[in-house]
Amino acid sequence: MPFAPVLHAEWIKIRTLRSLWGALAAILVCTTAFSALAAADADDSDPLFSVFFGISFGQVAAIAFGTTAVSSEFRGGALRLTLAAVPDRGRWFAAKATAVALPALAVGLLTGFVTLLVGRSALGASAPGWAEGVRGAVGCGLHLMLMALFAAGLAAVLRSGVATLSVLIPFLLIVSFVVGDLSGGVADFLPDRAGQVALHSTWDGALGPWSGLAVTALWASAALVAGGWSVRRRDA
């Protein structure tokens, strides 16, 4: 079967699941709301990150989106029906990943630019310049998409939404901060922290804005490769 019809079928699945629309909406709402609150009380040390502070919460919604989009296939024998229609498992998983990436990127970019406008309004004269702000908005969109794909790949490996979220949510909210406090150099290469370099005005670590996103992209790619291997090798 050609790739386009498979992608279209996967998009229909995403479009018809209310939980996925809720997760996408939460990306925008959480990022914008928490960023606005942070910007209202921010200092001038890093105005760009003050604008995009809420991405720490928005990426949790992005992970929920990627996880749910894939883990729903492993409930109630849904994957067996899918593979009966699309026997090429590699093509199906590529279509699934694409169907996750495109709406996540679209909502991520929308979130980035809405957050930028709200943050600049809240910061007033201390707001970052437009060039730096646009870089942050694009970085925000890319980071959110990559975190959704990272979660999608891990969900394909673990075959459970609960298991995937049980691993990733504590990692983001607890482990990443603890590792960051104990060993800053290593923590810079964690997927959530590396991608957020693009949201800082200045950064003392080894990575820059685009190299940080590249590191997060490597994490997402590794998770997708592992997920694709799991889908190919394990029984439906």
N, C-alpha and C positions, 0 to 999 in steps of 0.2 A: 504494500500500500504506500502511495506517495506520502511525503512528510506533511504537506499542507492539510489534507483531511484529518490526519491524526492530531495535528496542532489545533485545528478547529474543534474537534471533539473534546480535547482537554480544556479549551477555553470555555466551552459550554458547561462543563462540569464546574469550573471555578465560578462562572457567572451565575450559576443556579444555587450555589451554597451560601446561605445567609451568613454563616459563621465567617466565611472568607471575606465577604463585604464588610462585616463588622471589624475584622482585623485590619483591613485596609483603612477604614475610617479611623480606627484607633491610632494608626501611625500618624495621621495628620493631626488629630485632636491632641494626643499626648505630647507630641513633639512641640507643637505650637503653644499649647497651654503652659507647659512647664518651662519652656524657653521664655515666654512672656513674664512669668513670675520671677525667673532668675535675672532677667534683664532689668527688671524694676529695682532690684537691690544689688546690682553688679558694681564692681569697681572698674578702674581703667586698665588693669594689668593685662587682660586678654579680652578685648571687646568682642572679637569674633566668636570665641567660645561662649561668651555670655549670651550672644544671639542664638546659638545652636545648642545650648545646654540641655534642652529637652530631648535630644536624640538618644540619650542614655535610656529614656523611657520608651521612645518611639521604636527603638530597635527590638525591644521585647515584643511589641506588636508585630513587627516584621518577621520575627522568628516564629511567632504563633501562626502567621499567615503561611509561611513556607512549610511548617510542620503539618498543619492541618490539611493543606492541599495534597500532600503525599500520603500521610497516614490514613486518610479517608479511604484509600485504595485497599488497605489491609483489613478493613472491617466488613464482615458479612459476605465474604467471598467476592467482593467487587473486582479485585485484581484478576480473578479467573475469568470473569466476563469480559474485562478489558482485553486480556491477552487472547481470548477467543476471537475477538474482532481484529486485534493487531498482534499477530504472532511474533513479530520482530520486537523483542523486548528492548533492545538498544534504541530503536527508533521511538518506541513509546516513551521511554524514560527521557530521551532528548526533548520530545514534545512536551512532556510534563514540566521539565526544567524551564523550557522556553515560556510556557504558559504561566509559570510562577514569576519568571524574571520580568516580563514585559509590564504587567500591572504594578509590580513592586517598584520598578523603575519610574513608571509614570506617576504613581502616587508619591514616591520618594522625591522626585524633582518638584512636584507641586508643593509638597511639604517644605522642601528647602526654600523655595522662593516666597511662600506665604510666611514662613518663620523669619526669613530675612526682613521682609517688610514690617512685620510686627516688631521684631527686635530693634530695627533702626528707629522706629517710631518711639519705642520705650527708652532707648539710650540717648536719643537726641544728639547733642553736639559730640558726644563721645563715641558715637556709632562708628563701626568700621566703614572704610570707603567702599564704593560700588564694585571696584575690581576685586578686592579681597572678599567682599560679600558674595558676589556671583560665584567665585571659586568655592566658597563654603557651601553655597546652595547646591551646586553641582556635586560637590563631594558628599553632601548629605544624601542626595538621591542615589548616588552610586553605592555608598556605604549601606544604606537600607536595603537595596536590592541584593547586595552580596551577602548580607546577613540572612536574608530570606532564603537564598540559594544554599548557604551553609546549612541552615536548618533542614531544608528539603533533602539534601544529600544524607544528612545524619538520620532523618526519619526513614529513608529507604533502607538504611543499614539496620536500624533498631526495630523497624516495622511497628512502631507504636508511638502515637502522639504523646501519651502520658510519659513514656520513658524518655523521649526526646526532650520534652520540656523539663522533665525532672533533672536532666543533665545540664541543659543550656541555661535555664533561668538562674539556678544557684551559681553557675559559673560566671554569668554576667554580673550578678548582684553582689556576690561575695568573693569568689575565688580570684577574679581578675583584680579586684581592689587589694586583696591581701598580698597577692604576688607582686602587684605594683609597688606596695609599700616595702616589701622585703627585697625586691630585685628589679629596679627600674629598667635596666638594660634588657632583661629577658621579657619583661611585661610589654615592652614596646612592640614586640612581635606577636602578641596575642591578637586574635582576629578583631575583637571589638575595639581594642585600643589603637591598633595600627591604622585602621580606617578612619579614626577620628582625628588623626594628625591634620587632615585637611581642614578641620574646623577650628584650628588654633591660629592666632596671629603670629605667635612665635613658638618654637619647639626646641628643646635642648637635646632630644634623643637622636638616634642614628638615622631615623627615617624622615623624609620630607612628605609633603602633602600627597604627591602622586605615587611615590614609592611605598608609602603607608597603605594606600588603597590597593597597590599591587600585591602587597603581603596578604591583605584580606582576601583578594581575588585568588591567591594561591590556596588559602585555607578553604574557600568555597569550592574551588576546582577539585581539591583533594577529596572533599566530602562527596561531591557529585560523582567522581570516579569510583569511590568506594560504594556509593549507592547504586551506581550502574552495574558494578560487578556483583553486588548482592542480588539485584533483580535478575540478572542473567543466570546466576549459579544456584539460587535457592528455589525451592518449590513455591508455586503461587498459593 
